[in-house]
Amino acid sequence: MSDNRPVLIFDSGLGGLTVLREARYLLPYETLLYVADDAAFPIGRWPEDELKQRLLSLFDNLIASHDPKAVVIACNTAFTLAGEALRMAHPDTPFVGTVPAIKPAAEQTSSGMISVLATPGTVRRTYTRSLIDSFASQCHVRLVGSDMLAELAEKYLRGEAVSDEELQVEIADCFLESDGKRTDIVVLACTHYPFLANRFRKIAPWPVDWLDPAEAIARQLVRVLGTDTETRPASVADIALFTSNPEAPALKRLIAGFGLKLEAYSSKTS
């Protein structure tokens, strides 16, 4: 029997579009529902207890309203904080999470010097420290918490001016030199950051690999869903919901560029 339920991709803003792009490439037959909790953006500044409760409440509504066949939490901050609780609350819904790509960075580094560029919330999380202990204990790992980078990425994606100087301030601490060795990998531990990767390459003091998690997240989604599925009806559109219900024409055009139709979000949808 045909299953046209959507795959729900969640982020706090536009960053999860990097994951949506990869998911559509690998799973062109799936219907996608993109949900941005932009009313809470940037979520990395929220007190953890309040943010966790918000996420649990939001997903209670989203899953009841849309019955997704799977959920991708395309946000390190949200998943490392609430992923386990969401899985417990919705045991029949598969969740694909986003965590800092510390394991592949440790496997790929030549110098043994890695930086993890993340939101302050992800840097603080015990989950992140556990990943380092488990997979990168032989490496020198620097955690760099950026207060402004997610917001700068949103501005850049919306076509607003973002200067090299602003970006330089946020990434400068990623670059270390010690005993003739240099940082050679920077983990982009926020799905917003890959939109700025080309800018980072231009202003970096030396070349490094910028690790984008989007493709790995999409591959995990393929493993969860499998490939035995029917072609979706041509009439079914991919939808975007923003919790602030923005009216900006520029956002609608931007979303349309990712193959999405912006619709109104209701917390009382049934």
C-alpha positions, 0 to 999 in steps of 0.5 A: 500500500502507498505510504505518502506520509512525509519525512519531517525535517526540523531545525531552528531556522534555515540551516536544516535546508542543507540536510533537506537538499541532500535528503531530496537527492538521495530520496527523490520519491519521498514527500518532505515537510520542513519545519523551522522553529524560527520563533525560538531562534537562536535556540542555543541561547535558551535555558536548557530546561525551557528549550527541552520542554518547548521541543517536546511540546512542539513535537507532540503537536507536529507528530499528531498533526502530520504523522511523519514516517520519520523525523530528522532533527537537523540541529545539533543543539536540539538533538543533543538536548532532547533527542532521547526524550523525543524517542521515548515520547514517540516510540513509533516514530523513527528519529534521525539525529544530528551530532557533531561529526567528531568520529569522522574527523578523528578518523580523517585528521593527519595532524591530530588537531581538530576544532569543533565549531558549534553553538554555545549550547552544543559546546556545553552539552555533556553529549559532545564531551562524550563523543570526544572521549569515545572517538577522539581521545587521541586527538587535540580537540578544541571546542569553539562556541560561536554566539553569532554564526547561526544568525550570520548564516541566516542573514547571508542566506536571506541575501543580507550583507555579512562582512569577512570581519564578522565571520573572522571573529567567529572562526578565529579560535578554530585555528591552532598551531603547536609543535609544528602541527596545525588544525587540519579539520574543522567540524561544522557542528551546526547545520547553518554553518555549511552555507558559509563554508565557501566564505570560511575557505577564503578567510581561513589562515590556512586550508582545512577540511570543513566537515559538513554533516548533511550528507551523512545525516541523509544517508542515515535517513536512507538506512532508516527508511529503506529504498523499497517505496513507491514513486510519490504522486506528482501532485504532492508538494513539499511544504515548509512551516515556520513557527513565527508564520513570517510573511516576508516575500523574500523568504517565500522566494528563498524557500521556493528555491529549495522546492518548498511551498510556505504554508501557515503553521498552527499549534492547534492543527489536528 
